[in-house]
Amino acid sequence: FEDFLLYKAHADGLSNRSIKAYGDILARFEAWLDGKHPADVGRDELLVFTGPYLHKQGLKPISRRPYVACMRELYVWLAKVRHEMETNPAEEIGYPLTGRRLPRFLSLENAEKLLWAPDLDTFAGIRDSAMFAVLIGCGLRVSGICALNDSNLITHMVKNEPRLAIRAIEKGDKERILPMPREADLLLRIYLEHPDMQGIDRSLPDGDKVLFVSTGNRKCPEHEYFGERRRLTQRGIYGIIQRHGLKAGIPTSQLHPHAMR
């Protein structure tokens, strides 16, 4: 299994997150094998593992799909790379059928309410509006917006006018260039040029700077409250969205970053 994970990491370029997920799946598969070699397992047994066994473990169909994907990849590797099998018993294992719920999204009306809900006479309000504008306008994941630094901002020309864009690295270590709508561009510039921002030490060891900063951290002493510790957390962003959204009368089902995405 270690050899398989190394192969997927180096030959197929799987992200650390995917390798960790495959590792967790293989640990459960190893326990189920109970000492048996994977090459000695047939199609019917794999159907039992990915079906009734995982079902009894409490996994819903959508949660069993990664297990099927992992088994398929593992047995392709055993058959075609390691040549330990003549046939691939996982080739015909189907994915469990899952119903798909309609996505809950933030309506345009509520997006406008949320965007202008913060108090723009305060630094925190400017920060929150700028962050909402980037989330809504660029479709970032919450992990992506947490990780933003000044170096992720680039300037390009749109109809002979300088406009900010974001170079984002998100799920799967994929890099994307996200053009920024005019409102987001304006609010972000106001945020970065705010007088209160100039007094915040958000510098990182590599010379970069945290983009979206927190304004209070009870767990961190004042003399240590700088740099990376100034970064807004995912939990903090959820709280900010909930606070402003509920005050604006927006349903809770729309008050999360993925609804904006």
trRosetta pair geometry for C-beta under 8 A, 3 or more apart (Angstrom, degrees):
i j d omega theta_ij theta_ji phi_ij phi_ji
1 4 5.5 -51 -149 34 35 115
1 5 6.4 34 154 -18 66 104
1 23 7.7 109 155 -126 116 64
1 26 4.6 141 -148 165 131 144
1 30 6.7 -60 -39 -65 153 122
2 5 5.8 -55 -148 37 32 109
2 6 6.3 33 153 -18 65 106
3 6 5.7 -55 -148 37 31 112
3 7 6.3 35 152 -23 64 106
3 82 8.0 86 118 -81 136 125
4 7 5.6 -54 -151 34 31 114
4 8 6.5 27 153 -17 65 105
4 22 8.0 -134 119 154 106 131
4 26 7.5 161 74 -100 133 153
4 73 8.0 120 -179 124 114 94
4 74 5.8 13 -155 -124 154 78
4 77 5.4 114 -127 108 96 162
5 8 5.7 -52 -146 37 33 109
5 9 6.3 32 154 -20 65 107
5 19 5.6 92 -166 -156 101 97
5 22 6.1 165 -108 101 93 124
5 23 6.0 38 -104 -76 146 90
5 26 7.5 -113 -57 11 111 157
6 9 5.7 -57 -147 37 31 111
6 10 6.0 3 165 2 68 114
7 10 6.5 -70 -137 49 23 91
7 11 5.1 -13 -178 15 67 123
7 12 7.4 50 136 0 68 98
7 77 6.1 128 91 -137 153 132
7 81 6.7 85 -153 156 155 167
8 11 6.9 -48 -98 53 16 89
8 12 5.0 -34 -154 42 54 122
8 14 4.6 3 149 5 96 135
8 18 7.6 -123 145 118 125 111
8 19 6.5 162 95 -100 115 86
8 22 6.6 29 72 36 165 175
8 73 6.9 51 -96 158 124 136
8 77 7.9 -66 -57 -75 89 144
9 12 7.5 25 -16 56 8 79
9 13 7.5 36 -179 -117 34 15
9 14 5.6 -75 -94 55 47 90
9 19 5.4 23 -78 -88 104 138
10 13 7.7 10 -175 -69 12 47
14 18 4.2 -112 -179 87 106 129
14 19 5.4 132 109 -56 117 82
14 22 7.4 22 150 -9 161 138
15 18 4.8 96 55 7 78 99
15 19 7.0 -141 97 -4 41 87
15 171 8.0 -151 16 173 171 52
15 172 5.0 -146 -30 -136 141 45
15 173 5.1 168 -109 -1 112 105
16 19 5.6 -55 -146 38 33 113
16 20 6.3 38 154 -23 66 104
17 20 5.8 -53 -151 33 29 112
17 21 6.6 28 151 -18 63 105
17 171 7.6 -78 58 -150 159 69
17 172 7.5 -95 51 -78 122 45
18 21 5.6 -53 -149 36 35 112
18 22 6.3 35 152 -18 67 104
18 172 7.3 41 -33 -108 119 78
19 22 5.7 -52 -146 38 32 111
19 23 6.2 38 152 -24 64 106
20 23 5.6 -53 -150 33 30 116
20 24 6.6 32 153 -20 63 102
21 24 5.8 -52 -152 33 32 111
21 25 6.6 32 151 -17 64 105
21 66 6.3 -78 161 -178 122 145
22 25 5.6 -56 -151 37 34 113
22 26 6.2 30 154 -17 68 108
22 70 5.3 160 -130 -120 80 115
22 73 7.8 -62 -124 76 128 139
23 26 5.8 -57 -144 39 29 108
23 27 6.4 37 154 -26 63 102
24 27 5.7 -49 -151 27 31 115
24 28 7.0 26 153 -13 61 102
25 28 6.0 -60 -159 37 33 107
25 29 6.3 32 146 -19 68 109
25 66 6.4 -136 -76 126 139 101
25 67 5.5 -180 -145 -107 120 68
25 70 4.5 134 110 18 154 175
26 29 5.1 -51 -141 39 39 116
26 30 6.1 46 155 -26 68 101
26 70 6.9 -137 -56 169 79 135
26 74 7.4 144 -98 -89 107 139
27 30 5.7 -49 -148 31 29 113
27 31 6.8 30 152 -18 60 102
28 31 5.7 -51 -152 34 34 112
28 32 6.5 34 150 -18 65 106
28 57 7.9 53 -161 -136 133 170
28 67 7.9 -62 80 -114 130 117
29 32 5.6 -56 -151 37 33 112
29 33 6.3 39 150 -26 66 104
29 38 7.7 32 147 -98 122 112
29 49 6.7 53 -124 -177 81 143
29 67 7.8 156 -66 -151 106 98
29 70 7.8 -146 -36 116 142 127
29 71 7.5 163 -107 -86 143 90
30 33 5.6 -49 -147 30 32 115
31 34 7.2 26 169 -66 38 63
32 49 5.5 107 140 -123 158 109
32 53 6.2 63 -128 171 135 156
33 36 4.5 -132 -179 56 87 86
33 37 7.6 119 -177 -36 134 5
33 38 6.7 -63 -104 -74 146 65
33 41 7.1 -85 -115 -60 99 132
36 40 5.6 -116 179 73 97 121
36 41 6.6 102 128 -62 125 94
37 40 4.7 85 67 2 87 106
37 41 7.8 -149 98 -17 52 85
38 41 5.7 -50 -160 16 44 118
38 74 6.8 -85 178 150 154 126
38 75 7.6 -141 155 -86 115 80
38 78 6.5 -136 108 -82 117 153
39 78 5.8 -171 -88 -175 89 136
39 84 4.7 -90 -100 137 143 116
39 85 5.3 -159 -143 -63 93 102
41 45 4.8 -119 -163 86 88 135
41 46 6.1 104 143 -55 115 87
41 89 6.7 -155 109 72 73 154
42 45 5.2 96 57 12 68 103
42 46 7.1 -128 106 -4 36 92
42 89 5.2 -159 -162 -132 40 148
43 46 5.8 -61 -150 37 31 110
43 47 6.4 35 152 -23 66 104
43 89 4.2 -143 -63 -168 67 91
43 90 7.4 -176 -113 -70 71 31
43 92 6.4 12 -142 55 133 108
43 93 7.1 -166 -153 -59 83 90
44 47 5.5 -50 -152 32 34 115
44 48 6.7 37 148 -21 63 100
45 48 5.5 -48 -154 30 37 114
45 49 6.6 36 149 -18 66 102
46 49 5.5 -49 -147 35 37 112
46 50 6.1 19 160 -4 70 109
46 71 5.9 132 -160 -174 120 145
46 75 8.0 -24 -98 -47 156 146
46 89 5.8 146 -2 125 138 109
46 90 5.5 -126 176 -93 165 79
46 93 5.7 -87 122 -74 118 140
47 50 6.3 -61 -137 48 27 97
47 51 5.5 3 167 1 64 126
47 93 6.2 -162 -84 -115 72 98
48 51 6.2 -72 -130 52 19 97
48 52 5.6 -36 -154 44 64 105
48 53 5.7 69 146 -23 73 107
49 53 5.0 -29 -131 40 37 141
49 54 6.9 57 159 -29 51 96
49 67 7.7 -145 131 162 93 128
49 71 7.6 142 91 -89 126 143
50 53 7.6 39 0 49 15 100
50 54 6.1 -11 -157 4 28 132
50 64 6.0 114 -175 179 75 112
50 67 5.3 173 -122 115 87 116
50 68 5.2 83 -153 -80 143 79
50 71 6.3 -84 -65 -4 127 154
50 93 6.0 80 42 -174 157 135
50 96 7.9 -157 152 -41 97 101
51 54 6.8 135 72 37 5 95
51 55 6.3 -11 161 -15 49 115
51 64 7.6 77 -95 -173 35 155
51 96 7.7 149 -108 -81 72 107
52 55 5.4 -60 -142 37 28 116
52 56 6.3 28 161 -20 66 104
53 56 6.0 -59 -156 34 28 108
53 57 6.7 25 147 -17 62 108
54 57 5.2 -54 -151 36 40 116
54 59 4.4 -41 164 47 96 132
54 63 7.9 -163 164 104 120 95
54 64 5.0 124 113 -109 147 110
54 67 6.1 -157 -85 24 158 171
55 58 8.0 86 173 -40 31 11
55 59 6.6 -89 -88 61 31 77
55 64 7.5 -16 -63 -66 68 143
59 63 4.3 -132 -164 96 90 120
59 64 5.1 115 129 -63 123 85
59 67 7.7 59 145 -15 163 138
60 63 4.9 88 54 11 71 105
60 64 7.2 -138 98 -10 35 90
60 98 7.8 82 141 -116 99 109
61 64 5.7 -61 -148 32 33 110
61 65 7.2 51 154 -41 63 90
61 96 3.5 -149 -153 134 93 131
61 97 6.4 -37 -176 72 153 41
61 98 4.7 -176 106 -81 117 87
62 65 6.0 -29 -161 -3 38 118
62 96 7.4 -116 -54 87 29 116
62 98 4.4 84 -72 -121 85 152
63 66 7.4 -44 -177 22 43 101
64 67 5.2 -52 -165 33 59 119
64 68 6.5 60 142 -22 79 98
64 96 5.0 63 73 -2 120 139
65 68 5.8 -52 -153 33 37 111
65 69 6.5 37 151 -18 67 105
65 95 5.2 34 -126 -156 90 107
65 96 6.1 -113 -68 41 75 91
65 98 7.2 -58 -47 -21 127 134
66 69 5.4 -53 -148 38 38 114
66 70 6.2 40 154 -22 69 104
67 70 5.7 -53 -147 36 30 111
67 71 6.4 31 154 -19 64 105
68 71 5.8 -55 -148 36 31 111
68 72 6.4 33 154 -21 64 106
68 90 7.9 162 -164 -170 63 107
68 93 5.6 -157 -145 124 98 115
68 94 7.5 -36 -152 115 149 25
68 95 5.2 179 82 -102 159 66
68 96 7.3 -178 -27 -8 140 78
69 72 5.8 -55 -151 34 29 113
69 73 6.5 23 155 -14 64 108
69 95 7.8 28 -52 -98 80 109
70 73 5.9 -59 -149 40 31 107
70 74 6.1 33 155 -23 67 109
71 74 5.6 -53 -142 35 30 114
71 75 6.3 16 164 -9 65 110
71 90 4.5 -168 138 -132 95 141
71 93 6.4 -9 97 59 132 157
72 75 6.5 -67 -149 41 24 99
72 76 6.4 28 154 -21 63 107
72 90 4.9 -159 -95 133 48 121
72 91 7.1 98 -134 -98 88 36
72 93 6.8 -142 -70 58 91 109
73 76 5.7 -52 -147 33 31 113
73 77 6.4 33 154 -19 63 107
74 77 5.8 -62 -158 36 29 112
74 78 6.4 27 149 -18 67 107
74 90 7.2 81 64 -1 86 163
75 78 5.2 -43 -138 36 42 114
75 79 6.0 34 161 -14 68 108
75 85 7.0 -35 -162 51 84 155
75 88 4.8 120 134 -153 110 85
75 89 6.1 -117 -149 48 153 70
75 90 4.0 147 28 18 147 120
75 91 7.3 -116 103 -42 129 69
76 79 6.1 -65 -146 44 25 103
76 80 5.7 -19 175 19 66 117
76 81 7.7 57 128 -6 67 99
76 88 6.1 21 -83 -122 53 140
76 90 7.8 -86 -32 69 70 117
77 80 7.0 -66 -116 53 17 81
77 81 4.8 -29 -158 31 60 126
77 82 6.4 48 146 -5 71 102
78 81 7.4 -1 -42 51 10 85
78 82 5.2 -38 -140 50 40 122
78 84 4.9 -67 -175 55 85 110
78 85 5.2 43 127 7 104 116
78 88 7.9 137 68 -114 95 78
79 82 7.7 38 0 55 13 80
79 83 7.3 36 -180 -106 31 32
79 84 7.3 -88 -82 55 35 64
79 85 4.5 -59 -92 73 79 99
79 86 7.3 -15 -140 103 98 6
79 87 6.8 -56 -121 131 136 11
79 88 4.7 -85 -14 -75 159 86
80 83 7.4 16 -156 -70 11 62
80 88 8.0 -10 -27 -68 94 120
85 88 6.8 112 107 -84 130 46
85 89 7.6 -90 -177 -10 150 91
87 91 7.7 -90 169 2 83 130
88 91 4.2 90 98 -41 110 107
90 93 5.1 -43 -161 9 63 123
103 259 8.0 167 162 -115 93 61
104 253 4.8 -95 -175 158 152 103
104 254 6.4 -128 154 -83 102 60
104 259 5.6 -40 112 -109 82 106
105 254 7.1 19 123 -125 24 92
105 259 5.3 157 -137 -164 32 71
106 110 5.5 -126 -170 91 80 112
106 111 5.0 102 135 -71 114 88
106 114 7.2 -45 -163 7 136 147
106 136 7.2 -86 84 -113 143 100
106 250 7.8 5 -136 -167 93 135
106 254 4.6 115 -100 -174 66 106
106 259 4.5 102 -37 134 85 99
106 260 5.1 8 12 -86 141 55
107 110 4.6 83 58 16 86 102
107 111 6.7 -142 95 -12 41 87
107 254 7.0 -47 3 -125 75 153
108 111 5.4 -50 -144 31 31 116
108 112 6.7 31 156 -18 63 101
109 112 6.1 -57 -158 33 29 108
109 113 6.6 29 146 -18 63 106
110 113 5.2 -48 -146 35 41 117
110 114 6.2 41 155 -19 69 103
110 245 7.8 41 179 -143 108 96
110 248 7.6 127 -152 118 75 124
110 250 4.6 106 -155 -121 118 112
110 251 7.8 -58 -113 24 156 77
110 254 5.7 32 118 128 157 156
111 114 5.9 -55 -147 38 29 109
111 115 6.2 35 153 -26 64 108
111 136 5.3 121 -158 -136 117 141
111 260 7.1 119 -114 -123 103 85
112 115 5.6 -50 -143 31 30 115
112 116 6.6 -1 168 8 63 109
113 116 6.9 -83 -154 50 22 86
113 117 6.1 44 152 -56 64 103
113 248 4.4 139 155 170 110 134
113 249 7.3 -79 176 57 153 84
113 250 6.1 167 91 -61 132 110
114 117 5.5 -36 -143 -2 31 123
114 132 5.6 -164 132 -156 99 143
114 136 7.7 150 83 -59 121 136
114 241 7.5 10 -157 -149 129 76
114 244 6.1 96 -149 119 73 114
114 245 5.6 -3 -107 -94 107 81
114 248 6.0 -157 -81 46 53 162
114 250 6.2 4 -65 -36 101 158
115 129 6.1 70 -178 -147 60 83
115 132 5.1 -171 -107 115 58 129
115 133 6.0 77 -137 -75 107 77
115 136 6.7 -62 -77 13 109 156
115 183 7.4 9 -172 150 144 141
116 120 7.8 -38 -150 -36 68 120
116 129 6.9 44 -99 -121 35 120
117 128 8.0 -74 80 124 88 128
117 244 4.1 126 104 -178 135 103
117 245 7.2 -161 5 -74 172 35
117 247 6.2 127 -170 82 124 107
117 248 4.4 -81 -98 -59 129 126
118 122 7.7 -111 165 60 96 100
118 124 7.3 -137 -163 118 124 72
118 125 3.7 164 153 -150 102 75
118 126 7.4 -150 118 -35 133 21
118 128 4.0 148 -76 77 153 124
118 129 4.9 -131 48 -46 125 89
118 132 7.7 180 -8 -2 120 133
118 244 5.7 -41 -62 -112 75 137
119 122 4.9 46 98 14 107 108
119 124 7.8 37 59 78 93 87
119 125 3.9 -117 71 -81 56 152
120 125 5.1 -131 -76 125 28 123
120 126 5.9 81 -144 -77 65 72
120 129 6.3 2 -91 -11 94 154
121 125 6.7 35 43 49 46 148
122 125 4.2 94 61 5 89 106
122 126 7.0 -153 93 -6 48 83
123 126 5.8 -54 -151 36 33 111
123 127 6.3 35 151 -20 65 106
123 194 5.4 135 -123 151 90 148
123 196 3.9 -54 -88 54 150 152
123 197 7.1 176 -149 -46 119 73
123 215 7.1 139 98 -100 111 135
124 127 5.5 -53 -149 37 33 115
124 128 6.3 33 154 -20 66 106
124 215 5.2 -69 -87 -9 107 158
125 128 5.7 -53 -144 35 31 110
125 129 6.4 27 158 -15 65 106
126 129 6.0 -57 -146 39 29 108
126 130 6.2 29 156 -18 65 109
126 187 7.1 -177 -167 -167 73 84
126 190 5.8 -120 -158 118 123 106
126 191 5.0 171 141 -95 103 76
126 194 5.7 144 86 -74 157 144
127 130 5.9 -61 -149 38 27 110
127 131 6.2 25 156 -18 65 110
127 191 5.5 110 -94 -138 52 120
127 212 6.6 120 -171 -147 104 82
127 213 7.2 -92 -130 55 144 71
127 215 7.6 176 28 -41 158 115
128 131 5.7 -56 -146 38 29 111
128 132 6.3 31 155 -19 65 105
128 240 5.5 -154 -121 180 109 125
128 244 6.3 148 164 -47 141 149
129 132 5.7 -52 -145 37 32 111
129 133 6.2 34 154 -23 64 106
129 187 5.3 -122 119 -154 98 138
130 133 5.7 -54 -149 34 30 113
130 134 6.6 27 153 -16 63 105
130 184 7.2 98 -157 -154 59 63
130 187 4.1 -172 -96 135 71 101
130 188 4.8 123 -158 -85 114 54
130 190 7.1 -158 -74 64 119 89
130 191 4.1 -41 -33 -34 162 145
130 212 7.9 -172 96 -103 108 99
131 134 5.9 -55 -149 36 32 108
131 135 6.3 32 153 -18 66 107
131 145 6.6 96 -156 176 92 136
131 212 5.5 72 -92 -121 116 139
131 232 7.8 -9 -111 44 151 168
131 237 7.1 -139 165 -131 142 103
131 240 7.4 30 83 111 146 149
132 135 5.7 -56 -146 39 32 112
132 136 6.0 21 160 -11 68 111
132 241 7.6 138 -97 -105 96 83
132 244 7.8 -87 -68 87 141 154
132 260 7.6 -142 -157 -117 67 152
133 136 6.1 -58 -139 44 26 104
133 137 5.5 8 167 -4 64 122
133 181 7.2 -126 178 67 95 106
133 183 5.4 -139 -142 118 126 94
133 184 3.7 175 141 -100 107 73
133 187 4.8 124 12 48 156 144
133 188 7.1 -131 80 -41 126 88
134 137 6.1 -61 -125 49 22 100
134 138 5.3 -18 -175 18 63 121
134 140 6.4 0 141 10 92 130
134 145 6.4 134 108 -120 122 117
134 166 7.2 87 -155 -48 112 147
134 180 7.0 -33 -114 -129 76 108
134 184 5.2 121 -75 -154 54 124
134 188 6.6 78 -61 -73 112 121
135 138 7.1 -58 -108 50 9 84
135 139 7.8 71 179 -89 44 13
135 140 5.8 -89 -115 51 55 93
135 142 8.0 18 -120 -90 119 62
135 145 6.1 -26 -81 -65 88 155
135 257 5.7 -105 -152 -137 129 87
135 260 4.6 35 140 116 103 155
135 261 7.4 -73 -179 -59 80 69
136 184 7.7 -166 65 -73 85 117
136 260 4.8 -92 -88 -164 62 111
137 180 6.1 63 121 -156 132 60
137 181 3.9 -121 -146 15 130 114
137 183 6.9 -175 -69 66 141 95
137 184 4.2 -121 39 -33 156 140
138 166 5.8 33 -147 28 157 135
138 168 7.6 135 155 -30 129 144
138 178 4.2 74 -155 151 107 138
138 179 7.8 -173 -109 76 88 39
138 180 6.2 -27 -68 -103 113 68
138 181 7.9 -141 -52 0 69 86
138 184 6.9 155 -28 178 98 173
139 178 7.2 -154 48 -138 86 134
139 260 7.4 -168 -112 124 47 79
139 261 4.7 87 -158 -142 72 68
140 144 4.1 -135 -170 89 101 125
140 145 4.6 116 113 -53 140 91
140 166 7.4 -42 -70 106 125 159
140 168 6.1 -152 -113 -123 105 158
140 170 7.3 -172 -152 -79 75 136
140 178 7.2 -119 -65 5 89 176
140 257 7.5 -57 96 -176 72 120
140 261 7.1 -114 68 -95 25 101
141 144 4.5 100 55 1 78 105
141 145 7.3 -156 89 -4 42 82
141 170 5.4 119 27 -150 120 132
141 171 6.7 78 -7 -29 160 103
141 257 6.6 89 -164 129 40 131
141 258 7.3 12 -126 -86 72 79
141 261 6.6 22 -84 -84 53 148
142 145 6.0 -55 -146 38 34 104
142 146 6.4 40 153 -23 65 106
142 234 5.0 85 138 -135 120 94
142 237 5.7 173 -151 86 106 143
142 238 7.2 17 -137 -57 153 84
142 257 4.0 161 -62 25 95 163
142 258 7.7 -62 -20 -43 100 73
143 146 5.7 -54 -149 34 31 114
143 147 6.4 23 157 -16 64 112
143 170 6.6 118 87 -142 102 85
143 171 7.6 97 66 -59 135 77
143 234 6.5 -12 -81 -85 60 123
144 147 6.0 -66 -150 38 28 106
144 148 7.1 49 152 -49 62 91
144 168 5.1 30 -166 -166 122 124
144 169 7.7 175 -126 73 90 37
144 170 4.3 -29 -81 -93 115 109
145 148 5.8 -26 -157 -9 40 119
145 212 6.7 20 160 7 89 148
145 237 6.8 115 91 -118 122 159
145 257 7.3 -149 17 -135 132 140
146 212 7.5 -88 -119 61 36 120
146 231 6.6 76 -177 164 78 110
146 232 6.1 -124 -123 90 75 80
146 233 6.5 27 -134 -148 129 26
146 234 5.5 -54 -57 -63 147 71
146 237 6.7 -114 -73 -20 93 138
147 169 7.4 -84 114 67 143 84
148 152 4.9 -107 -147 51 77 151
148 153 7.9 66 -176 -45 110 83
148 166 7.0 -48 -121 -147 123 120
148 168 7.4 -42 -90 -107 94 87
148 211 4.1 -40 115 30 100 143
148 212 6.4 62 64 -1 112 96
149 152 5.5 116 56 -7 60 98
149 204 6.9 -44 -127 -5 137 143
149 208 4.5 23 166 162 145 125
149 209 6.0 140 -167 73 89 41
149 210 6.1 -63 -112 -105 76 29
149 211 5.6 -168 -125 -30 16 91
150 153 6.0 -53 -169 23 48 111
150 208 6.1 -177 45 -167 90 76
150 209 4.4 35 -9 56 123 96
150 211 6.0 159 -60 -83 51 81
151 208 4.9 -62 -14 -123 119 115
152 166 5.6 16 147 -158 100 78
152 167 5.2 -143 -156 61 63 75
152 168 6.4 57 -165 -83 124 53
152 211 6.9 -61 45 -45 115 141
153 164 5.7 -30 -162 -156 102 110
153 165 7.6 139 -157 72 53 40
153 166 6.4 -33 -99 -102 54 62
153 167 7.8 -134 -53 16 9 82
153 188 7.8 175 -115 152 135 140
153 211 7.4 133 -33 -108 112 127
154 164 7.4 132 74 -156 38 59
154 165 5.3 -29 69 66 88 90
154 166 7.6 156 22 -102 81 14
154 167 5.7 61 -12 -26 120 106
154 177 7.4 -47 49 -136 135 104
155 162 5.2 -4 -174 -167 117 104
155 163 7.1 143 -154 69 67 31
155 164 6.0 -43 -98 -97 66 52
155 165 7.4 150 -106 18 17 81
156 162 7.6 150 81 -148 21 58
156 163 6.2 -33 70 65 69 83
156 165 5.5 10 13 -3 112 128
156 179 7.7 -77 57 -110 127 88
157 160 6.2 4 -176 -109 114 22
157 161 6.8 131 -157 58 67 31
157 162 6.2 -43 -98 -92 63 48
157 163 7.2 108 -137 17 16 86
158 161 5.5 -39 72 65 73 87
158 162 8.0 74 23 -168 76 7
158 163 4.3 6 10 3 119 140
158 179 7.4 96 -77 -152 134 124
163 179 7.0 23 123 -159 127 90
163 180 6.4 -170 164 61 93 88
163 182 7.5 -69 -127 -94 114 63
163 185 5.6 -70 -153 -103 75 154
164 180 4.7 -10 91 37 85 145
164 184 7.7 -119 75 113 116 90
164 185 4.7 161 31 -123 102 89
164 188 6.2 -100 66 78 165 140
164 189 7.4 -172 -28 -55 137 94
165 177 5.7 25 150 -179 132 88
165 178 6.1 167 -171 80 82 46
165 179 5.0 -44 -110 -106 105 42
165 180 5.6 -160 -99 -8 41 89
166 177 7.4 159 81 -156 46 45
166 178 4.5 -13 59 57 96 104
166 180 6.4 95 -18 -61 90 105
167 175 6.5 -1 -179 -169 87 102
167 176 7.6 172 -152 84 45 40
167 177 5.7 -19 -100 -100 68 70
167 178 7.9 -176 -78 18 21 76
168 175 7.1 160 85 -150 43 53
168 176 5.3 -16 62 60 92 88
168 177 8.0 160 19 -94 74 21
168 178 5.8 18 2 -4 120 121
169 173 6.2 -5 -176 -153 106 50
169 174 7.0 168 -147 79 60 33
169 175 5.0 -24 -93 -93 81 73
169 176 8.0 161 -85 17 36 67
170 174 6.3 -29 60 61 73 84
170 176 7.2 -19 15 15 107 112
171 174 6.7 -5 80 24 58 104
180 184 4.7 -122 -176 93 98 119
180 185 4.8 128 113 -65 117 84
180 188 7.2 -46 -176 10 153 145
181 184 4.9 87 60 12 79 105
181 185 6.9 -142 97 -9 38 91
182 185 5.5 -55 -147 36 31 116
182 186 6.3 29 157 -19 66 106
183 186 5.9 -56 -149 36 29 110
183 187 6.3 21 158 -12 65 110
184 187 6.0 -58 -141 42 29 106
184 188 5.9 28 160 -20 65 112
185 188 6.1 -61 -146 37 22 109
185 189 6.5 21 157 -17 61 109
186 189 6.0 -60 -152 35 27 109
186 190 6.5 25 153 -17 64 107
187 190 5.7 -53 -148 36 33 112
187 191 6.3 37 152 -22 65 106
188 191 5.5 -51 -148 35 33 115
188 192 6.3 28 156 -16 66 107
189 192 5.9 -56 -144 39 30 107
189 193 6.1 11 161 -3 65 115
190 193 6.2 -70 -142 49 25 98
190 194 6.5 53 152 -58 62 89
191 194 5.8 -30 -155 -14 30 117
191 197 6.9 106 159 -65 57 143
192 197 6.2 -171 -159 146 28 169
193 197 7.1 95 82 48 5 137
194 197 4.5 99 66 -8 86 107
194 198 7.7 -151 96 -13 53 80
195 198 5.9 -50 -162 20 40 114
195 199 7.6 26 151 -10 65 102
196 199 6.2 -62 -163 36 42 106
196 200 7.1 42 146 -28 69 107
197 200 5.8 -60 -157 25 40 114
197 213 7.8 145 -128 27 80 135
200 213 5.7 101 159 140 154 172
200 226 7.9 170 177 -124 65 76
200 230 6.5 123 174 -146 113 149
201 226 3.9 -11 94 -141 113 118
201 227 6.7 -26 131 -39 91 62
201 230 7.4 -179 87 -42 59 146
202 209 4.7 71 104 -167 99 91
202 210 4.2 -113 -176 45 109 92
202 213 5.4 -97 -95 -83 130 127
202 226 7.1 -133 -79 -167 29 67
202 227 6.6 125 -162 -102 31 25
202 230 4.9 -108 -110 81 81 151
203 207 7.2 -32 -162 -142 97 28
203 208 7.8 142 -155 84 53 36
203 209 5.7 -40 -96 -98 46 82
203 226 7.3 -1 43 163 77 106
203 227 5.8 -45 79 -94 53 81
204 207 7.0 -33 74 42 78 19
204 208 4.6 -9 45 67 124 81
204 209 6.5 -164 -1 -88 89 26
204 210 6.7 119 -50 -41 104 76
204 227 5.6 118 -95 -154 48 93
204 228 6.3 76 -113 -58 91 82
205 227 7.5 48 -34 -148 67 139
210 213 5.7 103 107 -82 117 83
210 227 7.1 123 -19 -178 118 34
210 228 6.9 149 -64 -108 126 34
210 230 5.2 169 57 85 153 102
210 231 4.7 -132 -141 -82 137 81
212 231 7.3 65 79 -152 70 61
212 232 4.8 -44 118 13 104 126
212 237 8.0 48 126 -87 148 110
213 230 4.5 -22 -141 159 100 106
213 231 7.0 -67 -113 -95 52 28
213 232 6.7 143 -179 -35 7 86
214 217 5.8 79 110 -55 140 99
214 230 5.9 -161 37 -170 80 50
214 231 7.0 24 -11 93 98 19
214 232 5.2 143 -62 -86 82 64
214 233 7.7 13 -64 -2 130 76
214 236 6.1 -68 -100 -161 113 164
217 220 4.1 11 118 29 124 112
217 225 5.7 170 50 -122 121 113
217 229 6.6 -147 70 163 176 98
220 224 5.4 -125 -177 89 94 102
220 225 4.8 122 119 -85 120 86
220 229 5.3 138 -132 178 159 134
221 224 4.8 69 64 18 88 104
221 225 6.9 -142 94 -29 41 91
222 225 5.5 -50 -146 13 32 121
224 229 6.3 45 138 26 82 169
225 229 5.7 -117 -133 110 44 124
225 230 6.7 92 170 -76 69 79
226 229 6.5 44 51 54 28 103
226 230 6.1 -4 -151 -37 25 115
227 230 6.3 144 66 8 20 102
228 231 5.7 -29 -170 -6 50 118
232 236 4.8 -134 -165 89 81 133
232 237 5.7 89 148 -57 122 89
232 240 7.9 -24 -156 -13 135 140
233 236 4.4 102 53 3 77 104
233 237 7.1 -141 95 -5 43 84
234 237 5.8 -55 -151 34 32 110
234 238 6.5 36 151 -20 65 103
235 238 5.7 -50 -150 33 34 113
235 239 6.5 35 152 -20 64 106
236 239 5.7 -57 -153 35 32 113
236 240 6.5 33 152 -20 66 104
237 240 5.6 -51 -148 33 35 112
237 241 6.4 35 154 -18 66 104
237 257 6.8 26 131 -57 125 123
238 241 5.9 -58 -151 37 30 110
238 242 6.2 28 154 -18 66 109
238 256 6.7 1 -127 -124 91 78
238 257 7.6 -81 -87 -18 71 98
239 242 5.7 -56 -145 38 30 111
239 243 6.1 31 158 -22 66 108
240 243 5.9 -54 -145 34 28 111
240 244 6.5 12 164 -4 63 109
241 244 6.6 -67 -148 45 24 98
241 245 5.6 19 162 -17 64 122
241 255 5.3 153 139 -177 101 82
241 256 6.7 123 111 -101 151 29
241 257 6.9 -135 -56 -55 161 68
242 245 5.9 -64 -135 43 22 109
242 246 6.0 18 170 -17 64 111
242 252 7.5 23 -130 -130 90 87
242 255 5.4 96 -99 150 57 134
243 246 6.6 -59 -144 35 17 103
243 247 6.6 14 157 -14 56 114
244 247 5.8 -63 -151 40 30 112
244 248 6.2 21 155 -14 67 112
245 248 5.8 -64 -148 41 30 105
245 250 4.2 -75 -171 58 88 123
245 252 7.6 119 116 -105 127 47
245 254 7.3 -167 -162 92 137 87
245 255 4.0 167 97 -112 164 118
246 249 7.7 51 -177 -69 32 21
246 250 7.1 -88 -73 52 28 75
246 252 7.2 18 -85 -82 95 83
246 255 7.0 9 -47 -90 74 164
250 254 5.5 -98 167 76 106 119
250 255 5.9 127 106 -67 113 100
251 254 5.2 81 71 9 85 101
251 255 7.3 -155 101 -17 45 95
252 255 5.2 -60 -146 28 43 119
253 259 7.4 130 138 -93 58 145
254 259 4.8 171 -155 162 52 156
255 259 7.1 11 -1 38 11 146
256 259 5.2 97 60 0 72 104
256 260 7.9 -142 99 -2 41 86
257 260 5.6 -56 -159 34 42 111
257 261 6.3 46 146 -25 72 104
258 261 5.0 -45 -145 33 43 120
